[in-house]
Amino acid sequence: MSDRDRELHEAIGKAAGGEFDHKALPALARVAVSSMRRAGKGAVGGGRWLAETAIEIVPHIPVRDLSTLQEHHRGATGAVLAGELIRNAARATAAVGATTGALAAAEDLSPPAWIVLPIELILETLAVAAIEMKLVAELHEVYGRAVPGRGTDRAFTLARAWAERRGVTSTLVIGGGLGEVLGRGTRNEVIRLVRRRMLRRTLRNTTSLVPFLIGAVAGAEVNRRATANLGDAVVRDLAATRPRR
């Protein structure tokens, strides 16, 4: 992984935690274009670069533990705390959808001809995915089921839960002593699931760009609803499978 790729991952990860300066978007867009060029036409056009980048961002997402979440939300617990997290994440993705279209007029950021999607939409998709993965991870904290694992294994586990809109179970955990061949097969399946989810989300968000002044509002609403629906789905799954005491 190059320093430029790491810069992209760290910046999007910070965006998930609300630590992102929108003035830095043009420079970040250039970093993303550079990364896509290195990955090649096939990886970008087929969506694999997008999926792999989203997974590589996960370790840079600041996930809060339960005590920190309660401290930040006036001691709320359970469904009340989960509801606040979902509302905040939905507002965050709505804000992303309303602002990234400003890059559309930057002619110097136009990607190579073989990249079908405009760079601003790619950045929006990555930022939204990061915010939603943070939400999924923190909802697990709320329900006493922190996402297990470390580093890359934890990133793949969380990405799979996000792609499948569900809570993490033993069948979703990557690694755990699996053989190298099985591990590669499992990871490729996760990349496929994430790629499919991200491409669907990206196509849905094209309304945020055409035309910009009208589409920004539409894009914000699309993001808000999609994030809220994701959070509700994960909460239902976590509540339904919560171990009895």
Contacts in CASP RR format, 6 or more apart in sequence:
PFRMAT RR
TARGET T0000
AUTHOR 0000-0000-0000
METHOD contacts of the structure
MODEL  1
MSDRDRELHEAIGKAAGGEFDHKALPALARVAVSSMRRAGKGAVGGGRWL
AETAIEIVPHIPVRDLSTLQEHHRGATGAVLAGELIRNAARATAAVGATT
GALAAAEDLSPPAWIVLPIELILETLAVAAIEMKLVAELHEVYGRAVPGR
GTDRAFTLARAWAERRGVTSTLVIGGGLGEVLGRGTRNEVIRLVRRRMLR
RTLRNTTSLVPFLIGAVAGAEVNRRATANLGDAVVRDLAATRPRR
1 56 0 8 1.000
2 35 0 8 1.000
2 38 0 8 1.000
4 31 0 8 1.000
4 34 0 8 1.000
4 35 0 8 1.000
5 35 0 8 1.000
5 38 0 8 1.000
5 53 0 8 1.000
5 56 0 8 1.000
7 31 0 8 1.000
8 28 0 8 1.000
8 31 0 8 1.000
8 32 0 8 1.000
8 35 0 8 1.000
8 53 0 8 1.000
9 53 0 8 1.000
9 56 0 8 1.000
9 57 0 8 1.000
9 59 0 8 1.000
9 60 0 8 1.000
10 60 0 8 1.000
11 20 0 8 1.000
11 24 0 8 1.000
11 28 0 8 1.000
11 31 0 8 1.000
12 57 0 8 1.000
12 60 0 8 1.000
12 123 0 8 1.000
12 126 0 8 1.000
12 127 0 8 1.000
12 130 0 8 1.000
13 57 0 8 1.000
13 60 0 8 1.000
13 61 0 8 1.000
13 62 0 8 1.000
13 130 0 8 1.000
14 20 0 8 1.000
14 60 0 8 1.000
14 62 0 8 1.000
15 96 0 8 1.000
15 127 0 8 1.000
15 130 0 8 1.000
15 131 0 8 1.000
16 57 0 8 1.000
16 61 0 8 1.000
16 62 0 8 1.000
16 127 0 8 1.000
16 130 0 8 1.000
16 131 0 8 1.000
16 133 0 8 1.000
16 134 0 8 1.000
17 61 0 8 1.000
17 62 0 8 1.000
17 131 0 8 1.000
17 134 0 8 1.000
18 92 0 8 1.000
19 62 0 8 1.000
20 127 0 8 1.000
22 99 0 8 1.000
22 102 0 8 1.000
25 100 0 8 1.000
25 102 0 8 1.000
25 103 0 8 1.000
25 120 0 8 1.000
25 123 0 8 1.000
26 103 0 8 1.000
26 106 0 8 1.000
26 109 0 8 1.000
28 123 0 8 1.000
29 103 0 8 1.000
29 106 0 8 1.000
29 109 0 8 1.000
29 119 0 8 1.000
29 120 0 8 1.000
29 123 0 8 1.000
30 109 0 8 1.000
32 119 0 8 1.000
32 122 0 8 1.000
32 123 0 8 1.000
32 126 0 8 1.000
33 109 0 8 1.000
33 111 0 8 1.000
33 112 0 8 1.000
33 119 0 8 1.000
35 49 0 8 1.000
35 53 0 8 1.000
36 44 0 8 1.000
36 49 0 8 1.000
36 111 0 8 1.000
36 112 0 8 1.000
36 115 0 8 1.000
36 122 0 8 1.000
37 112 0 8 1.000
39 48 0 8 1.000
39 49 0 8 1.000
40 49 0 8 1.000
41 112 0 8 1.000
41 114 0 8 1.000
42 48 0 8 1.000
43 49 0 8 1.000
43 52 0 8 1.000
44 50 0 8 1.000
44 114 0 8 1.000
44 115 0 8 1.000
45 114 0 8 1.000
45 115 0 8 1.000
45 116 0 8 1.000
46 195 0 8 1.000
47 195 0 8 1.000
47 198 0 8 1.000
47 199 0 8 1.000
48 191 0 8 1.000
48 195 0 8 1.000
50 122 0 8 1.000
50 125 0 8 1.000
50 126 0 8 1.000
50 195 0 8 1.000
50 198 0 8 1.000
50 199 0 8 1.000
50 202 0 8 1.000
51 191 0 8 1.000
51 192 0 8 1.000
51 194 0 8 1.000
51 195 0 8 1.000
51 198 0 8 1.000
52 191 0 8 1.000
53 126 0 8 1.000
54 126 0 8 1.000
54 129 0 8 1.000
54 130 0 8 1.000
54 133 0 8 1.000
54 159 0 8 1.000
54 194 0 8 1.000
54 198 0 8 1.000
55 155 0 8 1.000
55 156 0 8 1.000
55 159 0 8 1.000
55 190 0 8 1.000
55 191 0 8 1.000
55 194 0 8 1.000
56 155 0 8 1.000
57 126 0 8 1.000
57 129 0 8 1.000
57 130 0 8 1.000
57 133 0 8 1.000
58 130 0 8 1.000
58 133 0 8 1.000
58 154 0 8 1.000
58 155 0 8 1.000
58 158 0 8 1.000
58 159 0 8 1.000
59 151 0 8 1.000
59 152 0 8 1.000
59 154 0 8 1.000
59 155 0 8 1.000
61 130 0 8 1.000
61 133 0 8 1.000
61 134 0 8 1.000
61 137 0 8 1.000
62 134 0 8 1.000
63 134 0 8 1.000
63 137 0 8 1.000
63 138 0 8 1.000
63 141 0 8 1.000
63 147 0 8 1.000
64 72 0 8 1.000
64 138 0 8 1.000
64 141 0 8 1.000
65 141 0 8 1.000
65 146 0 8 1.000
66 141 0 8 1.000
66 142 0 8 1.000
66 144 0 8 1.000
69 81 0 8 1.000
69 85 0 8 1.000
69 138 0 8 1.000
69 141 0 8 1.000
69 142 0 8 1.000
70 76 0 8 1.000
70 77 0 8 1.000
70 81 0 8 1.000
73 81 0 8 1.000
73 84 0 8 1.000
73 85 0 8 1.000
75 81 0 8 1.000
76 84 0 8 1.000
77 142 0 8 1.000
78 142 0 8 1.000
78 143 0 8 1.000
79 235 0 8 1.000
79 239 0 8 1.000
81 142 0 8 1.000
82 139 0 8 1.000
82 142 0 8 1.000
82 143 0 8 1.000
82 231 0 8 1.000
82 235 0 8 1.000
83 235 0 8 1.000
85 135 0 8 1.000
85 138 0 8 1.000
85 139 0 8 1.000
85 142 0 8 1.000
86 135 0 8 1.000
86 139 0 8 1.000
86 227 0 8 1.000
86 228 0 8 1.000
86 231 0 8 1.000
86 232 0 8 1.000
86 235 0 8 1.000
87 228 0 8 1.000
89 131 0 8 1.000
89 132 0 8 1.000
89 134 0 8 1.000
89 135 0 8 1.000
89 227 0 8 1.000
89 231 0 8 1.000
90 223 0 8 1.000
90 224 0 8 1.000
90 225 0 8 1.000
90 227 0 8 1.000
90 228 0 8 1.000
91 224 0 8 1.000
92 131 0 8 1.000
92 227 0 8 1.000
93 127 0 8 1.000
93 128 0 8 1.000
93 131 0 8 1.000
93 132 0 8 1.000
93 223 0 8 1.000
93 224 0 8 1.000
93 226 0 8 1.000
93 227 0 8 1.000
94 219 0 8 1.000
94 220 0 8 1.000
94 221 0 8 1.000
94 223 0 8 1.000
94 224 0 8 1.000
94 227 0 8 1.000
95 220 0 8 1.000
96 124 0 8 1.000
96 127 0 8 1.000
96 128 0 8 1.000
96 131 0 8 1.000
96 223 0 8 1.000
97 124 0 8 1.000
97 128 0 8 1.000
97 205 0 8 1.000
97 208 0 8 1.000
97 216 0 8 1.000
97 219 0 8 1.000
97 220 0 8 1.000
97 222 0 8 1.000
97 223 0 8 1.000
98 208 0 8 1.000
98 216 0 8 1.000
98 217 0 8 1.000
98 219 0 8 1.000
98 220 0 8 1.000
99 216 0 8 1.000
100 120 0 8 1.000
100 121 0 8 1.000
100 123 0 8 1.000
100 124 0 8 1.000
100 127 0 8 1.000
100 208 0 8 1.000
101 120 0 8 1.000
101 124 0 8 1.000
101 208 0 8 1.000
101 209 0 8 1.000
101 212 0 8 1.000
101 216 0 8 1.000
102 120 0 8 1.000
102 212 0 8 1.000
103 109 0 8 1.000
103 119 0 8 1.000
103 120 0 8 1.000
103 123 0 8 1.000
104 118 0 8 1.000
104 120 0 8 1.000
104 209 0 8 1.000
104 212 0 8 1.000
109 119 0 8 1.000
109 120 0 8 1.000
110 119 0 8 1.000
111 118 0 8 1.000
111 119 0 8 1.000
117 202 0 8 1.000
118 209 0 8 1.000
120 209 0 8 1.000
121 202 0 8 1.000
121 205 0 8 1.000
121 206 0 8 1.000
121 208 0 8 1.000
121 209 0 8 1.000
122 202 0 8 1.000
124 205 0 8 1.000
124 208 0 8 1.000
125 198 0 8 1.000
125 201 0 8 1.000
125 202 0 8 1.000
125 205 0 8 1.000
128 201 0 8 1.000
128 205 0 8 1.000
128 223 0 8 1.000
128 226 0 8 1.000
128 227 0 8 1.000
129 162 0 8 1.000
129 198 0 8 1.000
129 201 0 8 1.000
131 227 0 8 1.000
132 162 0 8 1.000
132 227 0 8 1.000
132 230 0 8 1.000
132 231 0 8 1.000
133 158 0 8 1.000
133 159 0 8 1.000
133 162 0 8 1.000
135 227 0 8 1.000
135 230 0 8 1.000
135 231 0 8 1.000
135 234 0 8 1.000
136 147 0 8 1.000
136 158 0 8 1.000
136 161 0 8 1.000
136 162 0 8 1.000
136 167 0 8 1.000
136 230 0 8 1.000
136 231 0 8 1.000
136 234 0 8 1.000
137 146 0 8 1.000
137 147 0 8 1.000
137 158 0 8 1.000
139 231 0 8 1.000
139 234 0 8 1.000
139 235 0 8 1.000
139 238 0 8 1.000
140 146 0 8 1.000
140 147 0 8 1.000
140 167 0 8 1.000
140 168 0 8 1.000
140 238 0 8 1.000
142 238 0 8 1.000
143 235 0 8 1.000
143 238 0 8 1.000
143 239 0 8 1.000
143 242 0 8 1.000
145 167 0 8 1.000
145 168 0 8 1.000
145 238 0 8 1.000
145 242 0 8 1.000
147 154 0 8 1.000
147 157 0 8 1.000
147 158 0 8 1.000
147 161 0 8 1.000
147 168 0 8 1.000
148 154 0 8 1.000
148 157 0 8 1.000
148 168 0 8 1.000
148 173 0 8 1.000
149 157 0 8 1.000
149 173 0 8 1.000
153 173 0 8 1.000
153 174 0 8 1.000
153 175 0 8 1.000
153 176 0 8 1.000
154 174 0 8 1.000
156 174 0 8 1.000
156 186 0 8 1.000
156 187 0 8 1.000
156 190 0 8 1.000
157 168 0 8 1.000
157 172 0 8 1.000
157 173 0 8 1.000
157 174 0 8 1.000
158 168 0 8 1.000
159 190 0 8 1.000
159 194 0 8 1.000
160 172 0 8 1.000
160 174 0 8 1.000
160 190 0 8 1.000
160 193 0 8 1.000
160 194 0 8 1.000
161 167 0 8 1.000
161 168 0 8 1.000
161 172 0 8 1.000
161 234 0 8 1.000
162 194 0 8 1.000
162 197 0 8 1.000
162 230 0 8 1.000
163 190 0 8 1.000
163 193 0 8 1.000
163 194 0 8 1.000
163 196 0 8 1.000
163 197 0 8 1.000
164 172 0 8 1.000
164 193 0 8 1.000
165 230 0 8 1.000
165 233 0 8 1.000
165 234 0 8 1.000
165 237 0 8 1.000
166 172 0 8 1.000
166 233 0 8 1.000
166 234 0 8 1.000
166 237 0 8 1.000
167 234 0 8 1.000
167 237 0 8 1.000
167 238 0 8 1.000
167 241 0 8 1.000
169 241 0 8 1.000
174 183 0 8 1.000
174 186 0 8 1.000
174 187 0 8 1.000
174 190 0 8 1.000
175 183 0 8 1.000
175 186 0 8 1.000
178 186 0 8 1.000
201 226 0 8 1.000
204 222 0 8 1.000
204 226 0 8 1.000
205 219 0 8 1.000
205 222 0 8 1.000
205 223 0 8 1.000
207 215 0 8 1.000
207 218 0 8 1.000
207 219 0 8 1.000
207 222 0 8 1.000
208 215 0 8 1.000
208 216 0 8 1.000
208 218 0 8 1.000
208 219 0 8 1.000
208 220 0 8 1.000
208 222 0 8 1.000
209 215 0 8 1.000
END
